[in-house]
Structure formats: C-alpha cells, structure tokens
C-alpha cells in the first residue's frame, strides 16, 4: 500500500500498462488524426464533422440535446460552434416555442459540405473497420457505449 506522497517507478509502469483512460485517450487521438487527415480538404476537423452531423435532424436540436449527444458541456459546445457559424455552416437561433432557449441549425452550406465530406469519412471508416475486423469494430462500439 502506498503512503501519501510515495510514488515508485513501478506505479508509473502499472498506470502506463493498465489505465483504461490513458489507452482510450491514445486510441481516440490516433483515430481522430486519421479522420482529421481525410476531412482536412473540406476544411473540417473530425470534431467539427461530428458536431455538424449532430445537427442534421428533421428539427433543429437544442443546445442541451447536442451537448448530451457529444458528451460536451454547453460552454465548450458553444465555443466549438462559433467558427462553424462564422463560416455559415451552422447557426444558433431562438426557439420559437421558448424564447429563452436556443436551437442549433445546420445551414444549407453546412449540409452541402457534409454531403461532399461523407464519402471521405465513409472510406476512412471502412478502412479502420477492416483493420479491426467487423466483429472487433462492433464489439468496440458496444463496449464504448457501455462505458458512456
């Protein structure tokens, strides 16, 4: 048992080898870099692609619902949305039913950009899934959902 303030190099190795958070962060960064590479020609990052895609709904979603879907706090979501709004890809509008609430709208320009980017996203998605094998990719998705 470690005493307060005591930290051995063995503990560092234990964390490096066993820490689920560390391994998930490493994998997330590696996958994001691959998607960032294929989305760069469209002027998007993988995070921006996901954010814009989350707005593609029959009715404009609330900030809260998008925040929950992306597991992102509202402040971070709003900050990430601003550059997309400046580019005319998304907009924040007043909710007609509740003037205190805001809804997020995917603009026609945003929809068009996503439409042109999806084939590149799909190609990368298939490449990653082929690397893992279909059962492995399905299992990973299920395991990640269980953690969420």
Secondary structure, 3 states (H helix, E strand, C coil): CCCCCCCCHHHHHHHHHHCHHHHHHHHHHHHHHHHHHHHHHHCCCHHHHHHHHHCCCCCCEEHHHHHHHCCCCHHHHHHHHHHHHHCCCEEEEECCCCCCCEEEEECHHHHHHHHHHHHHHHHHHHHHHHHHCHHHHHHHHHHHHHHC
